[in-house]
């Protein structure tokens, strides 16, 4: 059964969770964590959004994000996931 389409609205903040490939504990390594933090800085420069909270666990990340335009949330997350995977 497919997932229902997201209902994104202006002025709302969203809790988003992403995890590492294969549920590996990559973010426990200092080098990977630094690359991840750099990717967040790049995303803040490239896209318009407010990052209210960030919780980095060893194999997943929680964000509390408010995009300026609600339709930008998938673009922001795509950029973050793509940049950190590279």
Secondary structure, DSSP 4 states (H G I P E B T S, - for coil): -PPPPP---TT--EEEEEE-GGG--GGGSHHHHHHHHHHHHHHHHHS-EEEEEEEE-SSEEEEEEEESSGGGHHHHHHHHHHHHH-
